[in-house]
Amino acid sequence: MPANATSATDRLTTTQDNDFPSSFQTDGRRERGNRNKAAVVAALLDLYAQGEIQPPAARIAEIAKVSERSVFRYFDDMDDLSAFAVELQWSRVKDLYEDLISDGNFSERLAAIVEQRLHLYDKVESVYQVAVLAARKNAVVASALKKRRSILRHQTMKQFAQELDNHPDSANARRILDFTLSLENIDYLKSAMGLSSTKRSETLHAAVSILFHLQH
């Protein structure tokens, strides 16, 4: 994707804002095009949710009830469509990144962040897995993934600032804590280890408690 490509969120805003002349807004073909574009993105997100991480354009078009040619009328290629869908889905769960109770004692703060991360993972699981794959060759997705990791890392460090400051090996403790509460680790606990939501929660609680030599 070109370096100066606009983000999916920017393009979504451009598609939906009301700065166009009224004659342009009411143009039937443009409205139909917008509906079809939205249908294509919705179809891809539905397929992601069903576990189809790299569906072909024909499959997306079938679900969206548009022609396969239409898919590439709205997006440059499959990478462009994937980047748009990933950013759109992440924008829908933005509040989950910010919804974290940071008050209370260690046990309360630990419970709050574990609940937040597990809930967030449940909401973005399929898109997250796509993003990890797409980030290897798509600069837009890679940048978005890096930004969201940074947000969660900052939250984690803030949530346990007191414990980290008092830890005898603070540098390593920060790295271990960052990974333990990352979406990557939660994905591993579910996908590789087959743990239920309850067991994932228990594991995260135990790991952080052991790190700080505390009982939750």
Secondary structure, 3 states (H helix, E strand, C coil): CCCCCCCHHHHHHHHHCCCCCHHHHCCHHHHHHHHHHHHHHHHHHHHHHCCCCCCCHHHHHHHHCCCHHHHHHHCCCHHHHHHHHHHHHHHHCHHHHHCCCCCCCHHHHHHHHHHHHHHHHHHHHHHHHHHHHHCCCCHHHHHHHHHHHHHHHHHHHHHCHHHHHCCCCHHHHHHHHHHHCCHHHHHHHHHCCCCCHHHHHHHHHHHHHHHCCCCC
